Amino acid sequence: QVPLVEFGGGLVQAGGSLRLSCAASERITDIRAMSWYRQPPGGRRELVAVITTSGSSTYQDSLKGRFNISTDNAQKTVYLQMNSLKPDDTAVYYCHARTGSSIYWGQGTQVTVSS
């Protein structure tokens, strides 16, 4: 069973919006925080945003105001609302979960922003 499954990637024009979602499987318990990372073409994986189960969130500075992370703890799901998208936001977006004892990664979802 895949531990984290992402949905919502795709192709969007610059200025548009996308909402990513990521659901954790039933076998993952004691989640402390969930995050989104991204890896642009030829680039390194970088943190986009993280949210704890208490609701505290942190963003990559350059994305504040355009991206919003939220979570449904009961459903073990994390969302990433992305607005005013730019071609530089093109990347594979990965979901990440941290529990009391382990970390998990999703398989990634492609987001492509055309100019």
N, C-alpha and C positions, 0 to 999 in steps of 0.2 A: 504494500500500500504506500502510495506516494505521501510523504509527510505533509507537504505544503503544495497546494494547487493554486496557481494564479489564473486570473481571468481578466479580460478587458483590454489587452493590448491591440494595436492595429495601426493603421495609417490615418493621419490627420493633417490638415493644413495648418500652417503657422497661424497662431491666434486662436486656434480651436482648443477644445477640452477633451480629456479622457478621464475615465475613472477606472482604476485598477482595483481588483479585489483579490484576496488571498485567504483561503480557508485551510485551517489546520485539521489533520485527520484526528479521529477519535483517540488514537493511541498516544497522541501527544498530550501530556498533562502537565500541570504546574507551570503554565506559561507565565513568565515574568515580564517579557517585553516582545514586541513584534516590530519589524523594521522593513523598510524598502531600501534596496541598494540598486545601483545601475552601473552598467558597463558600456560606455560608448564604443563605437568601432575603433579598434586599434588602441583603446585606452584601458585604464585600470578600473577595477570595480571601486565604486565610491558610495558612501552613505548618502542617502537622500533624506530620510527621516526615520525617527524611532519613537515609539509610544509605549509606555509601560501600562500594565493592567490597572494602575491607579489613575491613568489618564494624562500623565505628564508626557509632553512631547518635545522633541528637539529636531531642528531642521538644519540641513546644510545652509549656511548663511545666504548663499546666492539664490536659493529657492524660496526663501521666506516671502510670503505674500502671494505667491503663485500656486504653491502646492499645499495641500492640507491632508494630514494623516488622521485617521480615526479608527476606532475599533469597536467591535461588538464582542465583548468578552464572553457572553453566553454562547455565542455561535463560534467562538474562537476564529473570528474573521477580522482581517485588517484591510482598510481601504486607503487608497491614495487618489485624491482628487487633484488633477493637474489642469490648470487653467493657463490661458495666454501662452500656449506652447510655442516653443521656438525650435528651429532646426537643430540647435545645439542640444536639445533634450532627447534627440534620437539616441536610443540605447536599448540594450536588453535590461529589463527591470526584474530584479530578483526579490522575492519575499524571504524574510529571515525570522526565525523564532528562537528565543532563548528561554530555556526552562531552568529549573533549579540545578539541573545536572548536565544538560546537553544543549547543543545548538542544531538547528535544522535549516536547510535551504530549499527553496522551490526550484523548479526547473527553468524558470525565466520566461518572460513574455516580451516580445518585441514591440517597441514603440518607435514609429517612424514619423517624423514631422517634416512635411514637405514645405518648401519655400514658395 
